[in-house]
Amino acid sequence: MYYTITSYWRRFDKKQQTIILLVFLVILWSMNFMDYGIFRIFNLIVSSF
């Protein structure tokens, strides 16, 4: 299982990996910090670029 994930992961380039990680983090944050404000966190992510 782990091997297949890493082999798929290596097919992506750095930009795609970053996008996937960001999407994954945003999904996690939206589940955990709904009351904190997902938009505030998202704005922090966008402004850091």
C-alpha positions in Angstrom: 0.0 0.0 0.0 2.7 2.5 1.0 4.8 1.6 -2.0 2.0 2.3 -4.4 1.3 5.7 -2.8 5.0 6.7 -3.1 5.3 5.5 -6.7 2.2 7.5 -7.7 3.6 10.5 -5.7 6.9 10.5 -7.6 5.0 10.8 -10.9 3.9 14.3 -9.9 6.2 17.3 -10.2 6.9 19.6 -7.4 4.2 22.1 -8.3 1.5 19.4 -8.4 2.7 17.9 -5.1 2.4 21.4 -3.5 -1.1 21.8 -4.8 -2.2 18.4 -3.6 -0.7 19.1 -0.1 -2.4 22.4 0.1 -5.8 20.9 -0.9 -5.3 18.1 1.7 -4.5 20.6 4.4 -7.4 22.9 3.5 -9.8 19.8 3.7 -8.3 18.9 7.2 -8.6 22.5 8.4 -12.2 22.9 7.2 -13.1 19.8 9.2 -11.3 20.8 12.3 -11.5 24.6 12.4 -15.0 25.4 11.0 -15.7 27.6 14.0 -12.3 29.3 13.8 -12.9 30.4 10.2 -11.6 28.5 7.2 -11.5 31.6 5.1 -9.1 33.3 7.5 -6.7 30.4 7.3 -7.1 30.2 3.5 -6.3 33.9 3.3 -3.1 33.3 5.4 -2.1 30.6 3.0 -2.8 32.7 -0.1 -1.0 35.7 1.3 2.1 33.6 2.2 2.8 33.0 -1.5 
